[in-house]
Structures are given as structure tokens and as C-alpha cells.
Amino acid sequence: MATGNSKARRPSPVRAVVFDEAHLRHYTMQDQMLAVEVLDLFLTQMPATIELIATAATASDWTYATHALKGAAASVGACRLQQLAADLEGMEFSGNEQARRLRTQELKAAAVEFRRAARQAFPELA
């Protein structure tokens, strides 16, 4: 049915879960200490990687940082971060700097959300 609108409507993306704890536990072979260590490493490195994304000066820098975050997030069950990093990785670097900045802000908010969820699931995290 034509609506008179020439723009195709994109379906709204499904919001991924913040933290898939079961994935991390499987990935770390149900070893609580290993899960904590892996999460701690991710949480320590995450701000620097997000900063690389926010300050990327070239398309190569952008692709490297978004791809790195996407893979690291996938390994710890940070589903929402993984989804956002994948979306960012697919964005054109040149052109709309404002769109990149807004999406990076969304990524930073998701990182805070993930940190909170991870600390709730693993109170022993520093």
C-alpha cells in the first residue's frame, strides 16, 4: 500500500540485551575467577577503546577501534555494546561527523549500562 512517502521506512532495530551473563560463563567454562578476570580486563580497556572511536581522525582509525570493541564486547557477552559497535563500524567515516558523535554518545551510555550490569552480576569486580 503506497503512503505517498517516497522514503522507505526502516524497521526500528531490536534493542539487544545489555549483558548475556550465560555467554560469559560458557566462554569462561563456568570458572568464576576467570569470568571476573576477563570482565575486569574488558572494563579496564573499554574506556580507552571508546576514546579511540570518539577521537578517530581517519577512516582506518575508526574501523580499527569499532571493530576491536565489537569483538571484545562479543567475547564478554556485552550484546548491546557489540551491536552498537557493529553499527558504528558500518557507518561511513567521511561526511556526517554529527551522526558519528551522536552514535558515539549512545555507545558511551551503553558502556555505563554494561559496567553497572557486570558489577551487579559480579560484585567482586573492582
N, C-alpha and C positions, 0 to 999 in steps of 0.2 A: 504494500500500500504506500503510495507516494504521499509525502507530507509537504512537499513544496520546499523543503530544506535540501539544498544541494550538498551539504556536508554529510558524510557518512558518520553515524554515531558509533563510537567505540564503546563496547561494554565496559562497565566500571570494573577495575581489577579486584580480584578477591584478596582480601587482606590476610596475609599469611600469619600463622601463629608466631608469637614473639620468641618462644623458647621451646624447642622439642627436646625435653629432658630425656625421654626414652631413646632418642637418636644418640645423644651424647653417651648415655650409659652403655648402649650397644657398642658404640665406637671405642669406648674405653674398657670394654669387656667386663662391665659391671664392677670395675675397680674404683671405689670411691676416691681414693687418694689420687689416682691417675686422672679421674674426671676433674677433680679440684685443680690439679696442676695444669691440665690442658686449658681449662676455663681461665685460670689465673693468667696464663701466658697470652691468651686471646684478649682478655680485658686490659692487660698491660699494653699490648701492641695496638689495639683498636684505635685509641685517640690519635696516634701518630699516622696511621693509615688514613683515617678520615681527614686529618690535616693535609696529607698529600693530595687527597682528592680536592679539598677546598682550595688549595693553592696551586693546583696543576697549571703549568704555563704552556704546555704543549699537549697535543692530542696523544702523543706517546706516554707522557706522564699520567694523563687522565686514564688511559686504557690500562696501564700497568697497575695503578692504585685501585681502580674499581675492580679489576679482575682479581687482584690479591685479596681484597676484602670479601669479594664474592666467595672465593674458595675457602678462606679461613672461616667465614661465617657458616658455610655449609658443613664444615667439619665439626663444629661445636653445637649444631642444632639451632643456630640463630637464623631462623627461617625468614623473618621479616627483614632483617639486615641483608640476608642473601638476596632476597627478591629486589630490594631497593638497589643494591649494588649491581645486580644484573641489569636492571632498568637503566641505571646511570651508565653502565658500560656500553649499552646500546645507543646512547644519545650521541648526537653529533657534537663534537667539541667546539668547532667553529660556529659562529652565529650567535645564538641566543644565550649570552652569558647570564642574564637574569634567570632564565629557566634552570640553568645548572646550579646557580646559587640557591634558588628555592628548593630544588630537589636535594641539595647537599644539607640544607637546614632540616629537611624531613629525615634524612639519614642520621643526622646528629640526634634528633629527638628519638628515633628508633634505637639508637645506641644507648641512650639513657634508660629507655624502657627495657632493653635487653639486660643491661647491668643490674637493674632492680630485680628482674625475674631470676637472673642467675644467682644473685645473692640470697634471694628468698629460698630458692631450691637448695643452695649450698651455703648455709650460714657461716661455714668455716672459711669462706673466701675472705681475704684481707680487705 
